[in-house]
Amino acid sequence: MQLHLTGERDYHVALVAEPSAADKALLRSSVGHKLLLDFPGRRAVRQRLAGLSGQGLQDRPEPRAAALDLTAGIHGAAPLFLLPSGELAGDAAGPAPKDISALPVFVAAARWISARRTSSFECLFPPSAFFPDEPLRTERLTPAQAGALLQQVEAVLTAAAPAGPHGAVDDAVQLRSAALTVLSHVVATVLKDPEFRAAADAAAARIFRLIDDEAGPGGRSELRAHAISLLSLRGPALRPEQQARAQALLRSLSRQAPPYAALNGPWRLALASASEFFPGEVELLQTKYGFTKIAAPEGTPKPPNQWGEGYAVLQAPFVGKGGREFFVFARSASPRDENFEMSQEFFTGLLVSRHANLGAYDMRASAIQTQQVGYKLMMNCQCAGLTTRFAIARMFPDADIFSSWDSTYFRTGEGDKVVASEGIDCFVAILRGLAEEEDFAAIDQRIRKAQWHHRQSRTPDFVQFIGPAHPLVVARYQDINRDGKADYYDGFLDFRLVEIAESLKDSAVPRDPGASPSQISGEAARGSAGRRQPQPGHAVL
């Protein structure tokens, strides 16, 4: 009897003695699985039994190719198998789902892919630094299998299409996001395996179609922006004409100025302040900047919070070009409802003013799904700069965002009421720029004049509120990644965040949170560091 063993080095083994019937049955059942090959006097090696031949086995049919368990050995990972056809399934025996029921399989695939850093489909099991003695595995997705996988992806995307019967269901959005991650990984593979050229072109074309679909009825702007971001990372793997299209899409995510000509009526900006900031900030607008309190105009939406007296409406003492008036609709808010005005076409802007609590409040706010309606200028007054900014941009990719770089300072007086606020000073500076219909670069200069002193001011690009014209933001929307970094990272945009409450005492003991890393929200997800700070030497709220 002869055995064909494969691994880091292939072996052809001939058995001298005839094995028993039981041993033959055991060998037959082991085809496709790993065996321990023991050489006397040297270290044993683990090999895969690829095939058998010899006396007593002639009646055995040709063994079927075995499905690959992609998540074997990964603690807590959902089952994920690559079938011999190249399709994905939740069971080694199949079938490969091709409708909305494919959600658990594709989410498992997306999480498996997003955990990879050094390889793509050209090497399904890259060497592990934690297990250096394990033999190198050579399994890969072949170009033929990639074609079958792309057909499966096309089927599930058709079933979950935004304009389809399931388009508005949360499962469909999650499934489209997971399928996007798989497509991006196929595109990345051509950088290591030139035989994937046709598959990569087809996958890139399908991503462009997904981007177009997400811009239509039932689409999600967050998913569209994420798809554009993944294409920008895949730049070197795209054909020149695809690179040009990806570049144009990337640049379309950033504006040089608000669309003044397309906006009609007055500027209506909401001020959603934490309860400890609300009274003082409203008073500051009146006493320091001359805003006048008026009755709420007709058509003002009802605020989401169940307490208080509704909006405190303030009219600015200045107007914009053409006599456009400025109104501020102030209310007390919490992270649960602070983004409400982003979903109301009535408003053209929103200022969120609160503590960051080490990023926990940002994650809590992001767990509440809010769809942007109409143009929005958003100012986030807390701390933590670009990390917080890109978390907000994930929620509202179509908004023009000003987010704080350093902690935003304030002073308190009697009763811990806010009596001076860097955030309010910069907010009014932005309104003045909007009144003159300036571009974002000019508005940045106004913010620099209004901001308070920060140690980071020595940094040439420092501005307390980072807007669309900031060099770091502009650079993000210009380069389609030719720096060699993160070339194989295909992030999964998880629409199902799970808030995890954490305490310092409990965190000393490792525990399974019962959620995937892509889902973690709440205090355990430190998306940014720091919190909004009072100015040194003054009372702490």
C-alpha positions in Angstrom: 0.0 0.0 0.0 1.2 3.5 -0.8 0.4 6.8 0.8 0.8 10.3 -0.7 1.4 12.8 2.1 1.6 16.6 1.5 2.8 19.5 3.5 5.9 21.7 3.7 7.6 18.7 2.0 5.7 16.0 0.1 6.3 12.3 0.9 5.6 9.1 -1.0 5.3 6.3 1.6 5.2 2.6 0.9 4.0 0.3 3.6 6.1 -2.9 3.9 3.5 -5.0 5.8 -0.1 -5.4 4.6 -2.4 -3.4 7.0 -5.4 -5.0 8.6 -8.9 -4.4 7.4 -9.5 -2.1 10.3 -6.3 -0.1 9.5 -7.4 0.2 5.9 -10.7 1.6 6.9 -9.0 4.0 9.2 -6.7 5.2 6.4 -9.6 5.6 4.0 -11.5 7.8 6.5 -8.3 9.9 7.1 -7.9 11.0 3.5 -7.8 14.8 3.5 -6.9 15.0 7.2 -3.6 15.5 8.9 -1.5 12.6 10.2 1.6 12.6 12.4 4.5 11.1 10.5 7.1 9.8 13.0 10.7 9.4 11.8 12.9 7.4 14.3 15.6 9.6 15.6 14.2 12.9 14.4 11.3 15.2 15.1 7.8 14.0 13.9 6.1 16.1 11.3 2.4 16.7 10.7 1.4 15.9 7.0 -1.9 15.8 5.2 -2.9 12.4 3.7 -3.7 13.3 0.1 -4.3 9.9 -1.4 -4.0 6.1 -1.1 -3.3 3.3 -3.6 -2.5 -0.4 -3.3 -3.9 -3.9 -2.8 -7.3 -4.1 -1.2 -8.2 -0.5 -2.2 -9.2 -1.0 -5.8 -12.8 -0.9 -5.0 -12.5 2.5 -3.3 -13.9 5.4 -5.4 -11.7 8.4 -6.1 -11.8 10.5 -2.9 -13.7 13.7 -3.1 -11.8 16.8 -2.4 -12.3 17.9 1.2 -13.8 21.2 2.2 -11.3 23.5 4.1 -12.1 24.6 7.6 -11.0 28.2 7.5 -11.7 29.1 11.1 -10.4 25.9 12.7 -8.4 26.7 15.9 -9.8 30.3 16.1 -11.5 30.6 19.5 -15.1 31.6 19.3 -15.2 31.9 15.5 -18.3 30.8 13.7 -17.9 27.8 11.4 -16.7 28.7 7.9 -15.8 26.2 5.1 -14.4 26.7 1.7 -16.0 24.1 -0.5 -14.0 22.4 -3.3 -16.0 24.5 -5.8 -14.6 27.7 -4.2 -17.9 28.7 -2.6 -18.4 29.4 1.1 -20.6 27.4 3.5 -21.3 27.0 7.2 -20.9 23.2 6.9 -18.2 21.0 5.3 -21.0 19.1 3.4 -22.5 22.4 2.1 -24.7 23.6 0.6 -23.3 27.1 -0.3 -26.1 29.6 0.5 -26.9 32.1 -2.2 -29.7 34.2 -0.8 -30.5 36.2 2.3 -29.8 33.1 4.4 -26.1 33.5 3.6 -25.8 36.2 6.3 -24.1 34.1 9.0 -21.7 32.5 6.5 -20.7 35.8 4.9 -20.3 37.6 8.2 -18.0 34.8 9.4 -16.0 35.2 6.2 -15.8 39.0 6.6 -14.6 38.7 10.1 -12.0 36.0 9.1 -10.8 38.2 6.3 -10.6 41.4 8.4 -8.4 39.5 10.9 -5.8 38.8 8.2 -2.8 41.1 7.7 -0.1 39.3 5.7 -1.8 37.4 2.9 -4.9 37.2 0.8 -6.6 34.3 -1.0 -3.2 33.2 -2.5 -2.4 31.7 0.9 -5.3 30.7 3.0 -3.2 29.6 6.0 -0.2 31.9 6.4 2.6 30.8 8.8 2.0 31.6 12.4 4.6 33.2 14.6 2.9 31.4 17.6 3.3 28.0 16.0 6.7 27.9 14.2 6.8 24.1 14.2 3.7 23.8 12.2 4.5 22.8 8.6 3.7 25.4 5.9 0.3 24.9 4.4 0.0 25.5 0.7 -3.8 25.6 0.2 -5.1 28.6 -1.8 -8.1 29.8 -3.7 -7.5 28.9 -7.3 -8.6 31.3 -10.1 -11.3 28.8 -11.1 -12.6 28.6 -7.5 -12.5 32.4 -7.4 -15.0 32.5 -10.3 -17.4 30.3 -8.4 -17.0 32.4 -5.3 -17.8 35.6 -7.3 -20.9 33.9 -8.6 -22.0 33.2 -5.1 -21.3 36.8 -4.0 -23.3 38.1 -7.0 -26.2 35.9 -6.0 -26.3 37.1 -2.4 -25.8 40.8 -3.4 -28.8 40.4 -5.8 -30.9 38.9 -3.0 -29.9 41.7 -0.6 -30.0 44.6 -3.2 -31.0 48.0 -1.8 -33.9 48.2 -4.2 -34.9 44.6 -3.7 -37.6 43.2 -1.4 -35.2 42.7 1.5 -33.2 45.9 0.8 -34.4 47.9 3.8 -34.0 45.0 6.3 -30.9 45.2 8.6 -29.9 41.7 7.6 -29.6 42.9 4.0 -27.3 45.8 4.8 -25.1 43.6 7.0 -24.9 41.0 4.2 -24.0 43.6 1.6 -21.2 44.8 3.8 -19.8 41.3 4.4 -20.0 40.6 0.7 -18.0 43.8 0.0 -15.2 42.6 2.3 -15.0 39.3 0.3 -14.8 41.2 -3.0 -12.1 43.5 -1.7 -10.0 40.5 -0.6 -10.3 39.0 -4.1 -9.1 42.3 -5.6 -6.1 42.3 -3.2 -5.1 38.7 -4.2 -3.9 39.8 -7.7 -0.9 41.6 -6.0 0.4 38.2 -5.0 -1.1 35.9 -7.6 -1.1 37.4 -11.2 -3.5 34.5 -12.3 -6.2 36.4 -10.3 -6.2 39.3 -12.8 -9.6 38.3 -14.4 -11.2 37.6 -11.0 -9.8 40.9 -9.5 -11.2 42.9 -12.4 -14.6 41.3 -12.0 -14.6 41.9 -8.2 -13.6 45.5 -8.6 -16.3 46.0 -11.2 -18.9 44.6 -8.8 -17.7 46.9 -6.0 -18.2 49.9 -8.4 -21.7 48.6 -9.1 -22.4 48.3 -5.3 -21.2 51.9 -4.9 -23.7 53.0 -7.5 -26.5 50.9 -5.9 -25.9 52.4 -2.4 -26.4 55.9 -3.8 -29.9 55.0 -5.0 -33.2 54.2 -3.1 -32.7 52.0 0.0 -28.9 52.5 -0.1 -26.7 53.3 2.9 -24.2 56.2 2.6 -22.0 54.6 5.3 -21.6 51.4 3.2 -21.0 53.4 0.0 -18.2 55.5 1.7 -16.7 52.3 3.1 -16.6 50.7 -0.3 -14.9 53.7 -1.8 -12.4 53.6 1.1 -11.6 49.9 0.4 -11.1 50.6 -3.3 -8.7 53.4 -2.3 -6.7 50.8 -0.3 -6.7 48.4 -3.3 -5.3 51.1 -5.7 -2.2 49.2 -6.8 -4.4 46.1 -7.6 -6.7 48.1 -9.9 -6.3 48.6 -13.6 -5.4 52.2 -14.6 -9.0 53.1 -15.7 -10.3 51.7 -12.4 -7.7 53.7 -10.4 -8.9 56.9 -12.1 -12.5 56.1 -11.2 -11.6 55.2 -7.6 -9.7 58.4 -7.3 -12.6 60.5 -8.5 -15.0 58.7 -6.1 -12.6 59.3 -3.2 -12.3 63.0 -3.9 -16.1 63.2 -4.1 -16.3 62.4 -0.4 -14.7 65.8 0.4 -15.9 69.3 -0.4 -13.9 72.5 -0.6 -16.9 74.6 0.6 -20.5 74.1 1.6 -22.9 74.0 -1.4 -24.1 77.5 -0.8 -25.9 77.8 -4.2 -28.0 74.6 -3.5 -29.1 75.7 0.0 -32.3 77.6 0.4 -33.8 79.5 3.3 -32.1 80.3 6.6 -29.3 78.5 8.3 -30.9 76.3 11.1 -28.2 74.7 13.3 -29.0 72.6 16.3 -26.9 72.8 19.5 -27.1 69.4 21.4 -25.3 70.0 24.7 -24.8 67.7 27.6 -27.0 68.8 30.6 -24.0 70.3 32.4 -23.1 72.5 29.4 -26.5 73.5 28.1 -27.5 76.4 30.4 -24.1 78.1 30.2 -23.6 77.7 26.5 -27.1 79.1 25.7 -26.4 82.1 28.0 -23.0 82.7 26.4 -24.6 83.0 22.9 -26.9 85.6 24.3 -24.5 87.7 26.5 -21.2 87.4 24.7 -22.4 87.2 21.0 -25.7 89.0 21.1 -28.0 86.2 20.0 -31.7 86.9 20.7 -34.1 84.3 22.1 -37.2 83.9 20.0 -40.2 81.6 19.7 -39.8 78.4 17.8 -40.6 79.0 14.1 -43.4 77.1 12.5 -42.4 73.6 11.3 -39.8 73.1 14.0 -39.5 69.4 14.7 -40.3 68.1 18.2 -37.0 67.2 20.0 -36.4 63.6 20.8 -35.8 64.0 24.5 -38.9 63.6 26.8 -37.8 66.2 29.3 -37.3 70.0 29.1 -39.3 72.6 27.3 -38.3 71.8 23.7 -35.7 73.9 21.8 -34.4 77.2 23.0 -34.3 79.1 19.7 -31.7 81.8 19.3 -31.4 84.2 16.3 -27.9 85.5 15.4 -27.3 89.3 15.3 -25.9 88.9 11.7 -27.1 87.6 8.4 -25.5 86.0 5.4 -25.3 87.0 1.8 -28.8 87.7 0.4 -30.1 88.3 3.9 -30.0 84.6 5.0 -30.7 84.5 8.7 -29.0 82.2 11.2 -30.9 80.3 13.9 -29.6 78.1 16.7 -31.9 75.5 18.1 -30.5 74.5 21.5 -31.5 71.6 23.7 -30.1 69.3 26.4 -29.0 66.0 24.9 -27.4 62.6 25.7 -25.3 60.3 23.4 -28.5 58.3 22.8 -30.3 61.2 21.0 -27.6 63.7 20.2 -27.6 62.9 16.4 -31.3 63.2 16.0 -31.1 66.5 14.0 -29.0 64.8 11.4 -32.1 62.9 10.3 -34.2 66.0 10.0 -34.2 68.0 6.7 -35.3 71.1 8.7 -31.8 71.5 10.0 -28.6 72.3 8.0 -26.1 71.8 10.9 -25.5 70.3 14.3 -23.1 71.1 17.1 -22.6 68.3 19.7 -21.1 69.6 22.9 -20.2 67.0 25.7 -17.5 65.0 27.4 -15.9 62.1 25.4 -15.5 59.7 28.4 -12.5 58.1 26.7 -14.5 57.6 23.5 -17.3 55.5 25.2 -19.9 58.2 24.4 -18.9 58.3 20.8 -19.4 54.5 20.5 -22.7 54.8 22.4 -23.9 57.4 19.9 -22.8 55.4 16.9 -24.8 52.4 18.2 -28.0 54.4 17.4 -28.5 54.3 13.7 -29.4 57.7 12.3 -29.7 58.3 8.6 -28.6 61.8 7.4 -31.2 63.7 5.4 -30.2 66.7 3.4 -27.0 68.7 3.7 -25.4 68.8 7.1 -22.5 70.7 8.6 -21.5 68.9 11.8 -19.3 70.2 14.6 -18.2 67.8 17.4 -17.0 69.7 20.5 -15.1 67.3 22.7 -11.6 65.9 22.1 -9.4 63.3 20.6 -9.0 64.6 17.1 -8.7 62.5 14.0 -9.6 59.2 15.7 -13.0 60.6 16.8 -13.4 62.4 13.5 -13.2 59.3 11.4 -15.6 57.5 13.8 -18.1 60.3 13.1 -17.3 60.2 9.4 -18.2 56.5 9.3 -21.7 57.4 10.6 -22.2 60.5 8.4 -19.9 60.3 5.4 -21.9 62.9 3.5 -21.6 65.6 6.2 -19.0 68.4 6.4 -17.4 67.7 9.8 -15.5 69.9 12.2 -14.1 67.7 15.1 -11.9 68.8 17.9 -8.2 67.9 17.9 -7.3 68.5 21.5 -9.5 68.7 24.5 -11.9 71.6 24.1 -11.5 74.0 27.0 -14.1 75.8 29.1 -14.4 77.7 32.4 -17.0 77.4 35.1 -18.3 79.9 37.6 -20.9 79.9 40.4 -22.9 76.7 40.5 -20.5 75.1 38.0 -22.2 76.9 35.2 -20.1 77.3 32.0 -19.1 80.9 31.8 -16.6 80.6 28.9 -16.4 78.0 26.2 -13.8 77.5 23.4 -16.3 75.4 21.6 -18.9 78.2 21.5 -16.2 80.7 20.4 -15.2 78.5 17.5 -18.8 77.7 16.6 -19.6 81.4 16.2 -16.4 81.8 14.1 -17.7 79.1 11.8 -21.1 80.8 11.5 -19.4 84.1 10.6 -17.5 82.3 7.8 -20.8 80.7 6.6 -22.3 84.2 6.5 -19.6 85.3 4.1 -19.9 82.1 2.1 -16.2 81.3 2.6 -14.6 78.0 1.7 -13.4 75.7 4.4 -9.8 76.8 4.2 -10.9 80.4 5.0 -13.2 79.1 7.8 -10.1 77.2 9.3 -8.3 80.6 9.6 -11.3 82.0 11.5 -11.1 79.0 13.9 -7.4 79.5 14.5 -8.1 83.1 15.6 -10.9 82.0 17.9 -9.3 78.9 19.5 -7.7 79.1 22.9 -4.0 78.3 23.6 -3.0 74.7 23.4 0.4 73.1 23.8 -0.1 71.4 20.4 -0.2 74.9 18.9 3.5 74.4 18.1 2.5 71.7 15.5 2.3 73.5 12.1 -1.0 71.9 11.1 -2.7 72.3 14.5 -6.2 73.7 14.5 -8.5 72.9 17.4 -11.4 72.0 15.1 -10.3 69.9 12.1 -12.5 70.7 9.1 -12.7 69.3 5.6 -9.8 71.6 4.4 -7.3 70.3 7.0 -4.2 68.8 5.3 -4.6 65.5 7.1 -8.2 65.2 5.9 -7.5 66.3 2.4 -4.6 63.7 2.1 -7.0 61.0 3.1 -9.2 61.8 0.1 -6.4 62.1 -2.4 -4.2 59.0 -2.2 -5.2 55.6 -3.5 -2.6 53.9 -1.4 0.7 53.5 -3.0 2.6 53.5 0.3 2.6 49.8 0.8 0.7 50.0 4.1 -2.3 47.9 4.9 -2.3 46.5 1.4 -4.0 43.3 2.5 -6.3 44.7 5.1 -10.0 44.4 4.1 -12.0 45.9 7.0 -15.5 44.8 7.7 -18.0 47.5 8.4 -20.2 45.9 11.0 -23.6 47.4 11.3 -24.4 45.5 14.6 -22.5 47.1 17.4 -22.8 45.6 20.9 -22.3 48.0 23.8 -20.2 46.4 26.5 -20.2 48.0 29.9 -16.8 47.7 31.6 -15.4 48.6 35.0 -11.8 49.0 36.1 -12.2 46.2 38.7 -13.8 43.7 36.3 -11.2 44.5 33.6 -8.5 42.9 35.7 -9.9 39.5 34.9 -9.9 38.4 31.2 -13.4 37.5 30.1 -15.0 36.5 26.8 -17.3 39.5 25.8 -19.5 37.2 23.8 -19.1 39.4 20.7 -16.9 39.7 17.7 -14.2 42.5 17.8 -16.0 44.3 14.9 -19.2 44.6 17.1 -17.7 46.0 20.3 -19.0 49.3 21.4 -19.6 51.1 24.7 -16.9 51.7 27.4 -14.9 48.7 26.3 -14.3 50.2 22.8 -11.7 53.0 23.2 -12.1 54.7 19.8 -10.4 57.8 21.1 -8.5 58.9 24.2 -9.1 61.8 26.5 -12.2 63.7 27.4 -13.4 67.3 27.1 -11.4 69.3 29.7 -11.9 72.4 31.7 -9.1 74.9 31.3 -6.3 74.2 33.8 -6.8 76.1 37.1 -10.5 76.2 36.9 -13.3 74.1 38.4 -13.9 70.6 37.1 -17.5 69.6 36.1 
